[in-house]
Amino acid sequence: MTGPRIAVALDGAGWHPAAWREPGARPGELLTAGYWTDVVREAEAGKLDFVTLEDSLALQTVNYLDRPGERDGIVQGRLDAVLIAARVAPLTSHIGLVPTAVVTHTEPFHLSKAIATLDYVSTGRAGVRVQVAGRAEDNRHFGRREFGEFRLEDSAEPGRPSPLRDLFDEAADYVEVLRRLWDSWEDDAEIRDVATGRFVDREKLHYIDFEGRWFSVKGPSITPRPPQGQPPVTALAHAAVPYRLAARSADVVYVTPSDRAQAASIVAEVRDEQELAGRGAETLHVFGDVVVFLGETEQAAADRKARLDELSGEEYSSDAHVFTGTPAGLADLLLDWQGAGLSGFRLRPGAVPHDLTAITRGLVPELRGRGAFRTEYEASTLRGLLGLARPANRYAAV
Amino acid sequence: MTRKQIHLAAHFPGVNNTTVWSDPAAGSHIEFSSFVKLAQTAERAKFDFFFLAEGLRLREQNGEIYDLDVVGRPDTFTVLSALAAVTERLGLAGTINSTFNEPFEVARQFASLDHLSAGRAAWNVVTSWDAFTGENFRRGGFLPQDQRYERAETFLRTAWELFDSWHGDEIAADAGSGVFLRDSSAGAFAHHDAHFDIEGRFPVPRSPQGRPVIIQAGDSEEGREFAASTADAIFSRYGTLEAGQAFYSDVKGRLTKYGRTPEQLVILPAATFVLGDTDADAHERAHVIRRQQVSGQTAIKFLEQLWNTDLSAYDPDGPLPATDPVLGDHTIARGRASVRMYRDPLATAKEWRQLAEAKNLSIRELMIEVTARQTFIGSATTVADAIDELVQADASDGFILVPHVTPGGLDEFADTVVPLLQERGSFRSEYTGTTLRDHLGLS
């Protein structure tokens, strides 16, 4: 496949705050298994690489630093993304499932076994998107930590200590623990040797003995090494501090360029950080995030977005580039930006189902017509779809 | 006369020597297909629920990872959510430790599971004061044993406050008017005490059951009070007539002071079973299974837990050590849910010596004699009779069955015993409700 890899980011009824009011939206079903099964199956019917599932420990906001729960007229309430992914896994067969997990307040031991188990129940299609949570509202749900002021402008300066940088450094430690726990069982640790009475070979189970600034974890995991060995770790990054986290820890980083030139400069920055982290030889996918409002014509797409904006009372804006137009126009943009070094895209449908089906039934055929998207899944695991080899176990004796 | 209805649950065999991995019929303990198989068998048999235990640190003995039993488990929440996709009515119960989690995250996960299973979630609340397990977590093993029920109860009540922070009618989702929430304060909570100091907005709207079914397993005085005040179901260890009746009347008798009725707490002892064409067949199979469960190596490991010292040089087919158990801190085995603790090791050793001499038993034979427990042994008719009699006599409200082989260990029970119980009118032939609370008669 020469074209870009395509993922879709699922969040409630879509990314526009008024998406739930669109015809065809199912706002009363956002807390049901049926809704999530249907949307993930639609993405799989389009043979997309994977879906991400947004999550948060707080009620939805329009902008990250808004106070949760204070905005009227938007979807409020959501389910745990890892559990949604697990619920959908047995009912799908090829698409990757990448739930969001907040790593600031949860235990790496728990998340490690949850993602390993998602990999078992999906037979090799699990990934995870790690996210930090720095708002006071999130902290108060746990009541055991206090941070300094979380200022988005700190995210541009990896060289300067800040509460925000601490959060990302902690997240890097967290991912290190996830990965060590996934490797803490060698693949052939289970031996079932009747003669010696041993179910496992304890020489192939390893204490990880992680000691860091924020936590220490002994290991080994209680869950054997998952089918993919290491499920792909992904992260969204907008600036230098999170680029550094992604370069140290991730297999896929989602970035938010506003045009082709910015895409090129972000890719260069990520690659520099990757070299700095000593991972220059490894595959790190850089996916561009794009919010999409699609229509049969440019005018139809623009009218639809205008209608949504009117319902919410303000023009929609996003951290990511907002594309309004036809599937063919979007295909042009994606192939153009791919030329700037992006290896894939994570598309955020403005409204579901409309913009999701416009991706699977409009964009996908458009890309296929240009020889730039798969017609069949070429692999049965998420790593396989991403062209990532199954990694060797760091603890296995060579 | 209507017969008292039996409640049955299926336990996925866990990491202990009850689970026989050396049998040719034993399959994977980690592949999802094994969980699907057992859960679908339980649902076919109209069981109340499927139950999954939890472990958070691999067991050790003599300072080494214990390697003789099945080891390795999936994450409880994740596997239960996936099972919700391949079952329709079966309750989905999981153990979740309250020591190494926070009420906000556990409540969020259980409320999510209850939504995703359309009302089938249950939570077996356990606590840990174990610093050994705590080494895998940020909080460590900080909890003094005398505070474990206090924290567990506070944890549970805090989780309830979060479940109850939504009443169920807040979501309007009215596209025309643009009103998503009728009540803009939905989910607001604040809980401040010595254990938890939290406030905010709970992000999961009210789930089909409101709260998951709460299960507990404590047997101490505090544990029984905790269960009587808060649990919907209790796992007991008393599966015989007299002990069962004593536990049953004791715990149910405690309900009144909490304003509850006997029907509001379902008592389910754990039980194993061995079936055969005849009672004699079953006893023969039971003997074979006990030898599978207690290999020579396992017998030595069990003996070490009493002797509190390394006995690896001993022959399991030979006599007991001539030396006495080592007294002092008992540290040989770590990470077991119930490490075999012996109050008076010297007296127990003396008792075992006498038993071994009287019956001329080797170490392995003695260990089979003193540790192996099989609750129901016999033909399908014998086992159905025994289960029905115990329930009708108020020794329990039913049983949580622990097959000794994964994943097919429940098939024979489902095919032979369940129809007999149904014929008697003691067990449902079809589910009459959709939620686990419906199945347990709690709603």
Interface residues (C-beta under 8 A of the other chain):
Chain A: A18 W20 R21 E22 A25 P27 G28 L31 T32 A33 T37 S56 L57 A58 L59 Q60 P68 G69 D72 G73 I74 V75 Q76 G77 R78 L79 D80 V82 L83 I84 A86 R87 V88 A89 P90 L91 H105 T106 E107 F109 H110 K113 A114 A116 T117 L118 Y120 V121 T123 E137 R140 H141 F142 G143 R144 W185 E190 R192 V194 T196 G197 R198 F199 V200 D201 R202 L205 W214 F215 S216 V217 K218 G219 P220 I222 T223 P224 L311
Chain B: W21 S22 I30 E31 F32 V36 G55 L56 R57 L58 E64 I65 D67 L68 D69 V70 V71 G72 R73 P74 D75 F77 T78 V79 S81 A82 A84 A85 V86 F100 N101 E102 F104 E105 R108 Q109 A111 S112 L113 H115 L116 S117 A118 E135 N136 F137 R138 W166 I171 A173 A175 G178 V179 F180 L181 S184 A186 G187 A188 F196 D197 I198 E199 G200 R201 P203 V204 P205 S295 G296 Q297 T298
